[in-house]
Amino acid sequence: MRILHIVATPRGEQSHTLRIAQEFIDTVVERNGDVEVDVLDLYRHDLPAMAGDNIEAKYTLMVGRPIDRGHAESWREIESLIEDFTSADAYVVTAPMWNFGIPYALKYYIDCVVQPGYLFRYDETGSVVPMVTGKKMVCVTSRGGDYSPGGFMHALDFQEPYLRTVFGFVGITDVAFINAQPMDVTPDLRAAALTAALAQARELGGSFLPQAGALV
Ligand SMILES: Cc1cc2nc3c(=O)[nH]c(=O)nc-3n(C[C@H](O)[C@H](O)[C@H](O)COP(=O)(O)O)c2cc1C
């Protein structure tokens, strides 16, 4: 069982989002002996360009033609990133809210891996066929403000709906969110948000994967 942990915060050990995600992962690993966790740290990883040869290759694929030989070498970097994504059994996405959405490094990664013929395809009627099925995802976010349902900021949360949309589009529909909020209003509110998110991370982590040896 391989979990891909996609980290989209540049703040390393200072990151509250990462601390909560780590609590989740530690719980999963504690409960399940047979788990390998690979970390893809997007702020320390050179992503291939989604321009030049690769944008030409993408548009060739979009019209159902094979990639030209001249673009193939560059496209292999995209394929290797895609292979790393599709070979995972489950995903953890660590992303603070940036300007109501996701940090640019995560958007860049999504632009690289969400490719026709690899993560989704169109059938003969033009309908989308998702190609990444049967996999679970947990998205851990933290936000300076509070975007909880029922609150006046909720309508401004473009982060959770976007992540549900793009990963749902490729077939990942079993997605849970741990949203720590508000983190930047007062120290007391931050402490309470962190405590609640860490508890949710332990709870979700305890049941994320079937436990080793369990009868299912
Ligand atoms: C570039 C940038 C943009 C941000 N935009 C928002 C925002 O739109 N809404 C919000 O509530 N907080 C925003 N924040 C605050 C972060 O979401 C918040 O501090 C979060 O807890 C940071 O997570 P981290 O500790 O993992 O870096 C922003 C922070 C940065 C650095």
The ligand as an ORCA input file, in Angstrom:
! r2SCAN-3c Opt
* xyz 0 1
  C       0.153     33.924     -0.040
  C      -0.832     33.678      1.073
  C      -2.192     33.828      0.829
  C      -3.129     33.571      1.830
  N      -4.450     33.693      1.535
  C      -5.373     33.415      2.478
  C      -6.766     33.486      2.180
  O      -7.200     33.749      1.058
  N      -7.642     33.231      3.178
  C      -7.237     32.884      4.438
  O      -8.077     32.659      5.301
  N      -5.930     32.801      4.740
  C      -4.992     33.051      3.800
  N      -3.650     32.943      4.098
  C      -3.276     32.501      5.458
  C      -2.971     31.002      5.489
  O      -3.976     30.243      4.855
  C      -2.840     30.507      6.930
  O      -1.898     31.273      7.641
  C      -2.473     29.048      6.979
  O      -2.697     28.545      8.272
  C      -1.014     28.833      6.597
  O      -0.707     27.463      6.621
  P       0.783     26.927      6.875
  O       1.101     27.190      8.340
  O       0.714     25.496      6.563
  O       1.687     27.701      5.955
  C      -2.688     33.183      3.129
  C      -1.320     33.044      3.379
  C      -0.403     33.278      2.364
  C       1.077     33.090      2.642
*
